[in-house]
Amino acid sequence: MSTTRLLPTKFKKPGWILLLAGLVLGIALHFKSFPSHYFDTLWPSLFPEDEKSLFIMAPNNIADEIASILLIVGILFVGFSREKSEDEFLAMARQSSLTWAFVINFSVLLFFVIFFREFLFLKILAYNMFTVGLVYIARFHYLLYIKHPAISDDKQN
């Protein structure tokens, strides 16, 4: 993978902050342990179900949108920021991690398509959007920690 397509290294730290904030908010919303009524507002809606217009400002609780945006931007920043020194091993690790992420994502999706129905399935699909990015980041950083020569030397000292 060419490093010219990656974000600068300085995006990694804000990416981790956004990713963790999105995960915490998402988990809190999932378990309803967060007072989300603070996020009630009017929000743009395209093709609303009950309206004949194309676009309206509809009442909505935007806590889940904020959690999703934080997660998406965080995943992109962490997953696609350069490391301090890019080499062939990192390019191979990125490619391998992306392959793993897609295989795991579609394996999980296949399992849920077979065994789950209706609203629970839609909820699982919403969570599954983040699987590729999260698995990619986890696998890449695992490979980096376990096998990268510069990091392995630091562990031995």
N, C-alpha and C positions, 0 to 999 in steps of 0.2 A: 504494500500500500504506500503510495507516494505521500511523503510528509507535507507536501505543499497543499494538500487538501485538508490538513488538520488545523484546528484552531491553535493559537499560541498557548504556551504553557500556563500563562497567567489566568486562563479560563478555568483551570482545574479546581482551584480552591473555592471560587464562588459556585462552581458546579456542585461540589460536595455539599455546600451549605444549602443550596436550593433543593438538591435531591433529598437530603435528610429532612429538611423542613416539609417537603411534599409528602414524604413517607410518614412522618409523625402526624401531620394534619390528616392524611388519608386514613391512617389506622385509627386515629381518634374519631373521625367521622364514621368509620365502619362500625366501631363499637359504641357509637353514640355517647362518647365520654367528653364531648366538646360542645359548648354552648354556641351552636352555629347560627342562632337567630340574629346574631350581629351581622351576618352576611346577607340578610334579606334586602333586596334592591330591585330596581327595574333593570332588565338586561335585554340586549337585542335578541330577537328571535326571527329566524328566517323560516318561511313556510309554516306558520303556527297551525296546529290542528283545528282549532275552533274558529279561526278567522278566515276571511276570504282575501285578506291582503297578503302581500308577499313578505312584508317586514313590519314587525311591531316591537315596541318596548314592553316586555311582559314581566310581571313580578316573578322573582326567582331567588332562590338561595344559592349564592355563587361559591359557597365553600368548597364544593366538589370540583368546580371549574378551577378554582385557585390551586387546590391540591394537585390536580392534573397538570396544570401549566407549570407549576414548580417542578414536578417530577419530570415532565418532558424536557424542559430547558436544562434541568440538572443532569439528566441522562445524556443529553447531547453534549453539554460542556465537559462532563467527566469522561465520557466514552470517546470523544473525538478531539481531545486536546493533546498536543504533543507532550511527550515526556522530555525531561531535561536533555537527554541524549538519545536520539532516535537511531536505531541500527536495524540490520536485517532480522534479528531475532524478534524485535518488537513488531515489525511488519508481519512476520509469520504468526506471532501470537495474536495480533489483531484479526488476521484472516481466520485462524483456527477458532478463536473465540466467537466470531460472528457466525461461523458455520455451526458451532455447538449451540449458540443461542437460537438459531432458526430451527434446528432439529428438535431441541427441547420444547420450544414454543409450539411447534406444530404437533409434537407428540402429546403434550398436555391438552391442546385444543382437540385433537382426535379423541382422547379419553373422555373429555367433557361432552363432545358431540354425541358420543355413544351412550353415556350414562346419565346425563342431566337434561332436564326439560324446563320449559317455560321461563318464568321470571328468574329463577336461580341461574339458568343458563345465560341469560342476558347479563346478570350481575357478574358472572364468571368471565364473560367476554370483555366486560369493561376492565376487569383486573388484568386480563390476559394481554391487553394492549401494551403493558409495561414489561412483560416477561422478556421479550427480546433484548431490550436495553439493559435490564437488570442482570440477566444471565451473562450478557456480553461483558459488562463491567466486572462482574464477579469472576468470571473465567479469566479475563485478561489480567486482572490484578493478582489472581492466584498464580498464573503462569509467571508473571513478573516477579512475584515474591519467591516462588519456589525455584525457578530455573534461570533467571536473568543473571549473567556473570557478575555485573557490578553489584547487584543487590545480594547475591549469594556470598560474595567476598565480604560485604559488610556484616552479614550474619555470623560468619566464622570468626571475625575479630572481636 
